[in-house]
Amino acid sequence: MAAPTARLLGRYLTNRTHGPVFLTRWRTRTAPARRDLYEATGQARLSYRTAATEFRKHSGGWTLHQLRHSSLTHLAEAGASAVMLQAKSRHRDLRTLSVYTRPGVEAVARLTDERFDHPSS
């Protein structure tokens, strides 16, 4: 996630302690499940289809699955263990995480710099 986006998301979430994050524009006419309602405004959680459509439109064509994939990849590159990635992603089998734990070129270069370019004292 780009730094400006992360900053905006941080501002959006300030003082939020519960309820869904991405909300409909208007108050809901039907009674959603309690966990899907933000009681402070009466707005409900976006449906997955609406969230996917809006994300694709405003991200230049990216999908929510790609967002999930990139999140797990960045966590793996930052050193998160496979067990933690499995817990976060709710994958049942560690083998299914292999697609997310393939480090990018920059991550491999950082590892090389950190491990081999600095001789031990």
Secondary structure as the mmCIF struct_conf table of DSSP 4:
data_model
#
loop_
_struct_conf.conf_type_id
_struct_conf.id
_struct_conf.beg_label_comp_id
_struct_conf.beg_label_asym_id
_struct_conf.beg_label_seq_id
_struct_conf.end_label_comp_id
_struct_conf.end_label_asym_id
_struct_conf.end_label_seq_id
HELX_RH_AL_P HELX_RH_AL_P1 ALA A 3 LEU A 13
TURN_TY1_P TURN_TY1_P1 THR A 14 ASN A 15
BEND BEND1 HIS A 18 GLY A 19
BEND BEND2 VAL A 21 PHE A 22
STRN STRN1 LEU A 23 ARG A 27
BEND BEND3 ARG A 29 THR A 30
HELX_RH_3T_P HELX_RH_3T_P1 ARG A 34 ASP A 36
STRN STRN2 LEU A 37 TYR A 38
TURN_TY1_P TURN_TY1_P2 GLU A 39 GLY A 42
STRN STRN3 GLN A 43 ARG A 45
HELX_LH_PP_P HELX_LH_PP_P1 LEU A 46 SER A 47
HELX_RH_AL_P HELX_RH_AL_P2 TYR A 48 HIS A 58
TURN_TY1_P TURN_TY1_P3 SER A 59 GLY A 60
BEND BEND4 GLY A 61 GLY A 61
HELX_RH_AL_P HELX_RH_AL_P3 LEU A 64 GLU A 77
TURN_TY1_P TURN_TY1_P4 ALA A 78 GLY A 79
HELX_RH_AL_P HELX_RH_AL_P4 ALA A 82 SER A 89
TURN_TY1_P TURN_TY1_P5 ARG A 90 ARG A 90
BEND BEND5 ARG A 92 ASP A 93
HELX_RH_3T_P HELX_RH_3T_P2 LEU A 94 LEU A 97
TURN_TY1_P TURN_TY1_P6 SER A 98 TYR A 100
HELX_RH_AL_P HELX_RH_AL_P5 VAL A 105 PHE A 116
BEND BEND6 ASP A 117 HIS A 118
#
